[in-house]
Amino acid sequence: SDKFLQNTSGGVLSWADAGGGKVLQAQIGSATSNYTTTSNSFVYVSGMPSVNITPSATTSNILLMFSGGASEMNGGNGYVTIYRDSTDLGNSTYGFWNFQHNSNRREGGAHGVFIDTPSTTSQITYQLRMRNSSGNTVSFGESSKSSIIAIEIGA
């Protein structure tokens, strides 16, 4: 178990530890509501998808994936990002995904994948947060299923 057969330099076969790259755990946060804000700064709107995960080793990586419907209404551009506790993992202005205003309303799906290296064994909270560039209304969820998934990958 957790071993592989290796061929050493002298052509001798031996068993070795399989090493990293194993999925250690997965945590999922999902919602089915529509969340809105007029904030010009990235904010977490209560109820939006979030997930808690406690890495088993400081060398673990966390594979993050998010998905959900989104729209920007009445002007400006909408942006979605992921926060690890109080740290924005995306671009501080544009986040991970943006949707630009076009006419009266711009809709689309927001999807993203990111690998985080938190270097901790303490519990982490990952949250989806959103903002609008001009203080107009931005929406995430669009009454569809939205989610964030955190998968711990062993080093």
C-alpha positions as CSV (number, residue, x, y, z in Angstrom):
1,S,0.0,0.0,0.0
2,D,1.3,3.5,-0.9
3,K,4.4,1.9,-2.6
4,F,5.6,1.6,-6.1
5,L,8.1,-0.7,-7.8
6,Q,11.2,1.2,-8.9
7,N,14.2,0.2,-11.0
8,T,17.4,1.4,-9.3
9,S,20.5,2.4,-11.2
10,G,22.0,-1.1,-11.0
11,G,18.8,-2.6,-12.5
12,V,17.7,-3.9,-9.1
13,L,13.9,-3.7,-8.4
14,S,12.8,-2.5,-5.1
15,W,9.7,-1.0,-3.4
16,A,9.7,2.8,-2.7
17,D,7.2,5.2,-1.1
18,A,4.8,6.6,-3.6
19,G,5.4,10.2,-2.5
20,G,3.2,13.2,-3.0
21,G,0.4,14.0,-5.4
22,K,-2.3,12.2,-3.5
23,V,-5.8,13.6,-2.8
24,L,-6.0,13.8,0.9
25,Q,-9.4,15.4,1.4
26,A,-12.1,17.4,-0.4
27,Q,-14.4,20.0,1.0
28,I,-17.4,21.5,-0.9
29,G,-19.4,24.6,-0.2
30,S,-22.5,25.3,-2.3
31,A,-25.5,27.5,-2.5
32,T,-28.5,28.1,-4.7
33,S,-29.4,31.7,-4.0
34,N,-28.7,35.0,-5.8
35,Y,-26.3,37.3,-4.0
36,T,-25.9,41.0,-4.8
37,T,-23.7,43.9,-3.7
38,T,-23.0,47.5,-4.8
39,S,-19.6,47.5,-3.1
40,N,-16.6,48.8,-5.0
41,S,-14.3,46.6,-2.7
42,F,-14.4,42.8,-2.7
43,V,-17.0,41.7,-0.1
44,Y,-18.4,38.4,1.1
45,V,-22.2,38.4,1.0
46,S,-23.6,36.2,3.7
47,G,-24.6,32.8,2.4
48,M,-22.3,32.9,-0.7
49,P,-20.3,29.6,-1.1
50,S,-17.4,29.2,1.3
51,V,-15.5,26.2,2.6
52,N,-13.4,25.3,5.6
53,I,-10.4,23.0,5.3
54,T,-7.7,22.0,7.7
55,P,-4.5,20.8,5.8
56,S,-2.8,17.8,7.2
57,A,0.7,19.0,6.4
58,T,2.3,22.4,5.8
59,T,3.6,21.1,2.5
60,S,0.1,20.3,1.1
61,N,-1.3,22.3,-1.8
62,I,-5.0,23.2,-2.0
63,L,-6.7,22.9,-5.4
64,L,-9.5,25.4,-5.5
65,M,-12.3,25.4,-8.1
66,F,-15.4,27.7,-8.2
67,S,-18.4,27.9,-10.4
68,G,-21.6,29.9,-10.6
69,G,-23.8,32.3,-12.6
70,A,-23.0,36.0,-12.4
71,S,-24.3,39.3,-13.8
72,E,-23.5,42.9,-13.7
73,M,-26.4,45.4,-13.9
74,N,-26.7,49.1,-14.6
75,G,-23.0,49.9,-15.3
76,G,-19.5,49.2,-14.3
77,N,-17.7,45.9,-14.4
78,G,-18.3,42.9,-12.0
79,Y,-15.4,40.9,-10.5
80,V,-15.2,37.6,-8.5
81,T,-12.2,36.4,-6.5
82,I,-11.3,33.9,-3.8
83,Y,-10.1,34.9,-0.3
84,R,-8.1,32.6,2.0
85,D,-9.2,34.0,5.3
86,S,-8.3,37.7,4.8
87,T,-6.0,37.3,1.9
88,D,-7.1,37.9,-1.7
89,L,-5.7,35.1,-3.8
90,G,-6.6,36.8,-7.1
91,N,-5.7,40.1,-8.7
92,S,-6.5,42.8,-6.2
93,T,-8.4,44.8,-8.8
94,Y,-9.8,42.1,-11.2
95,G,-9.9,39.0,-9.0
96,F,-10.1,35.7,-10.9
97,W,-13.0,36.5,-13.2
98,N,-14.6,39.6,-14.5
99,F,-17.6,40.5,-16.6
100,Q,-17.9,43.8,-18.3
101,H,-20.9,46.0,-18.6
102,N,-22.6,46.0,-22.0
103,S,-25.9,47.8,-22.4
104,N,-28.2,47.3,-19.4
105,R,-27.1,43.9,-18.2
106,R,-24.2,41.5,-18.7
107,E,-24.6,37.8,-17.7
108,G,-22.3,34.9,-17.7
109,G,-20.9,31.9,-15.9
110,A,-18.0,32.5,-13.5
111,H,-15.6,29.6,-13.3
112,G,-12.0,29.4,-12.0
113,V,-9.3,27.0,-10.9
114,F,-6.3,28.0,-8.6
115,I,-3.7,26.1,-6.6
116,D,-2.9,27.6,-3.2
117,T,0.1,26.9,-1.0
118,P,-1.1,28.0,2.4
119,S,1.8,26.4,4.4
120,T,-0.3,25.7,7.5
121,T,-2.0,23.0,9.4
122,S,-4.6,25.4,10.9
123,Q,-8.1,25.6,9.6
124,I,-8.5,27.9,6.5
125,T,-11.7,29.5,5.2
126,Y,-11.9,30.0,1.5
127,Q,-14.7,32.4,0.4
128,L,-15.9,33.7,-2.9
129,R,-16.2,37.5,-2.9
130,M,-17.4,40.0,-5.5
131,R,-17.3,43.7,-6.3
132,N,-18.5,46.2,-8.9
133,S,-16.1,48.8,-10.3
134,S,-18.6,51.6,-10.2
135,G,-20.8,51.0,-7.2
136,N,-23.7,49.6,-9.2
137,T,-25.3,46.2,-8.6
138,V,-23.4,43.0,-9.3
139,S,-24.9,39.6,-8.8
140,F,-23.5,36.1,-8.1
141,G,-25.4,32.9,-8.1
142,E,-28.3,34.0,-10.4
143,S,-30.5,31.5,-8.5
144,S,-28.4,28.6,-10.0
145,K,-26.1,26.2,-8.1
146,S,-22.8,27.9,-7.2
147,S,-20.0,26.2,-5.4
148,I,-16.4,26.4,-4.2
149,I,-14.4,23.2,-3.9
150,A,-11.1,22.8,-1.9
151,I,-9.1,19.7,-2.5
152,E,-5.9,19.0,-0.4
153,I,-3.1,17.5,-2.5
154,G,-0.2,15.9,-0.6
155,A,3.2,17.1,-1.4
